[in-house]
Amino acid sequence: MRPLIALLLFIAAGACTLSVSTPRSFENYSVYKVFIKTRSDQQVIDQLLEQTNNYNLWHRRLHEVHIMVSPSARKNFLRIMQKENIVVELLINNVQKLIDEQG
Ligand SMILES: *[C@@H]1O[C@H](CO)[C@@H](O)[C@H](O)[C@H]1NC(C)=O
């Protein structure tokens, strides 16, 4: 087998493993609307979004983002928002419940 093909297969296998490790259930995952007033607010949010296992961007507008927060990150998220004076609004308390209701 040519080395490049072997490498591509290796990467593809890795990607499969990754997708298996993403949570199967969204139990207690919540979605927050975050009001972005300043550039620094935006930076705070962008930094959080780098933690892809805890934060997922759902929707982005100029002065507003919707992000899904993992149950383990929720407390820390709210603490940071309070500290940075960023206004948030809870949109969905339990994403899994919503999925179940729609299924
Ligand atoms: C979700 O939250 C409820 C209420 O706090 C708790 O009883 C339950 O164990 C949590 N589920 C998971 C999977 O963490």
The ligand as an SDF file (V2000), in Angstrom:
LIG
                    3D

 14 14  0  0  0  0  0  0  0  0999 V2000
  -29.5710   15.2520   35.1550 C   0  0  0  0  0  0  0  0  0  0  0  0
  -30.0430   16.1160   36.1640 O   0  0  0  0  0  0  0  0  0  0  0  0
  -30.9140   15.5130   37.0830 C   0  0  0  0  0  0  0  0  0  0  0  0
  -31.4310   16.5990   38.0110 C   0  0  0  0  0  0  0  0  0  0  0  0
  -30.3960   17.3810   38.4990 O   0  0  0  0  0  0  0  0  0  0  0  0
  -30.1670   14.3850   37.8100 C   0  0  0  0  0  0  0  0  0  0  0  0
  -31.0190   13.7670   38.7210 O   0  0  0  0  0  0  0  0  0  0  0  0
  -29.6630   13.3830   36.7760 C   0  0  0  0  0  0  0  0  0  0  0  0
  -28.8910   12.3930   37.4110 O   0  0  0  0  0  0  0  0  0  0  0  0
  -28.8300   14.0700   35.7180 C   0  0  0  0  0  0  0  0  0  0  0  0
  -28.5000   13.1120   34.6720 N   0  0  0  0  0  0  0  0  0  0  0  0
  -27.2670   12.9090   34.2600 C   0  0  0  0  0  0  0  0  0  0  0  0
  -27.0790   11.9080   33.1560 C   0  0  0  0  0  0  0  0  0  0  0  0
  -26.3090   13.5120   34.7150 O   0  0  0  0  0  0  0  0  0  0  0  0
  1  2  1  0
  1 10  1  0
  2  3  1  0
  3  4  1  0
  3  6  1  0
  4  5  1  0
  6  7  1  0
  6  8  1  0
  8  9  1  0
  8 10  1  0
 10 11  1  0
 11 12  1  0
 12 13  1  0
 12 14  2  0
M  END
$$$$
